[in-house]
Amino acid sequence: MSIADIAADPHYRERGTIVTVDDIEYGELPMAAPFPKMSATPGTIRTLGPGLGEHTDEILAQLLHLDDSELVGLRADGVI
């Protein structure tokens, strides 16, 4: 089976192998559920990860010690 077949297969969904998660940009997306399935401590999908560039300012400020004016300059120059 292809991944498209697996994502559409009702058997996989009934077993909880494929779950649907909401994405701000794309809407509902099918994806693999956490594995293995544990009855006492079931896994969950808390986030799909940050958006592109979502933490750029925070990382540059913390790692490179850039201040707001430097970030504005880099953004104006098209670096970030």
N, C-alpha and C positions, 0 to 999 in steps of 0.2 A: 504494500500500500504506500502511496505517496503521503507526504505530510498533509496535503489538502484532503485526501481521503480520510486520514485519521482524524483531522479536525472536524470533519463533517459526520463521522460515524457515530450514531446514537449509542452504540455499546460503550465506546470510550467515554462519552459524556455521562452515561448512567453510572459508570464505575468511578467517576470523579477524576479520571486521568486527564481530561481536558476541561479547563474552566474558562469562563469568560470574565475578563477584567475591563474596567473602564479606563480609557486613555483620554486626556484632555484634548489632544490634537486629532486622534483618529476614531474616537468613540469606542465601541465594544470590540475587544480583540480576543480571539481564542488563544490560549497558551497552555503549555504543559503545567499540570498541578505539581506542587511539591511532592517529592518521592524520597524515601518510602512513606507510605501512609501509616501514621502512628495513631492508635486509638486514644491514648492518654494525653499525648501532646501533638495534636495535628498541626501540620505546617500551614502557613497562610502566605498569601502574596500581599505584602503591605504597600509596595510601590513598584512601579515599572522603571524606576530610576529617574534621575534628574533630566530636565530638558537640556538641549544643546546650549552651552554657555551659561546655564543657570547659576553656577557657582564661580564663574570666572573672576569677578571682582573680589570675592571672599578669599579665593586661593591666592591671587596675585598680591593682595594686601597682607595675608598671613605669611606666605613663603618668601616673597620678594620685598616685603615691607613697603609697598607702594602706597602713596596716599591718594586721596580722591582726585586731586588736581593731575597727578600723573596718570591715573586711570582715564580721566577725561581726555587728556592729551593723546594717549594711545588709541582711544576710541575715535577721536577726531582724525587721527592719521590712518585709520583703517587697520591698525595692528590687531585690535580686538573688536 
